[in-house]
Amino acid sequence: MAEEERNQVKKDLEEKEAELKKASEEQQALAQRLQALEKKVIVGGENLLEKAEEQERLLEESARELEERKKKEDALKKAIEEREAERLDIEEKYSSLQEEAAGKTKKLKKVWTMLMQAKSEIADLQQEHQREMEGLLENVRQLSRELRLQMLIINSFIPPEYQEMIEQYVHWNEDIGEWQLKCVAYTGNNMRKQTPLPEKEKDKLADFDLSQVYLAYSAESAEEAMRPKTAGKDRPKTGRPKSSRKKRKEADIDSLLQ
């Protein structure tokens, strides 16, 4: 658009220059005619004073017209210069906008690269977190199986009333990081090793039903406990035969160990 306006102004200027040139040529022609008339006046024979005054008036009008055209030409030149300055300013602004756009594009590419890296890191962290969660779940499942196995063994070999007794007298030892049972001297093989008690102490212990308490909980003792007992031993009565209960316990243990 600026280029078209500049071309139009240039065209108008050329037309004005052509008109000025034409007016100048007309003025020169009039001057030549005036000189010819002056020669005739000098020569005499004809009253040419009025014609001379008319020619002078025409010359003055031509001079004024030339002056006006000169002013218009200057105005056109000034307008062309202003338009040229505007064009240069627009080009400078356009260059600045291009540089700004290039800078923003560079920043955008950098931010996009950082975003892709962050997404990749997040994906890696999610995968690592998933693996950790799966490992923890597997540990929980394993611990649950072990806990169920231990509870099954405990419930199979330790009667509930003695479990409650153990829970009452057990405590956690922070120094060694283990559970300890109070009055441990009265449990397990220690009862077999201790010296005979006085009659009064025997009377007190006679009130407790220790028929289901085993002296040791080693593997050999567990195998011995699983063997059929003689009829002389007093054991709690159950609604199922001993062979069926034994098979059920063995099946539960096998299922937990799988």
ABEGO torsion letter per residue (X at the ends): XAAAAAAAAAAAAAAAAAAAAAAAAAAAAAAAAAAAAAAAAAAEGBBAAAAAAAAAAAAAAAAAAAAAAAAAAAAAAAAAAAAAAAAAAAAAAAAAAAAAAAAAAAAAAAAAAAAAAAAAAAAAAAAAAAAAAAAAAAAAAAAAAAAAAAAAAAAAABBAAAAAAAAAABBBBAAAGBBBBBGAAABEAAAAABBBBBAAAAAAAAABBAAABBABABAAAAAAAABBBBAABBBBBBABBAAAAAAAAAAAAAAAAX
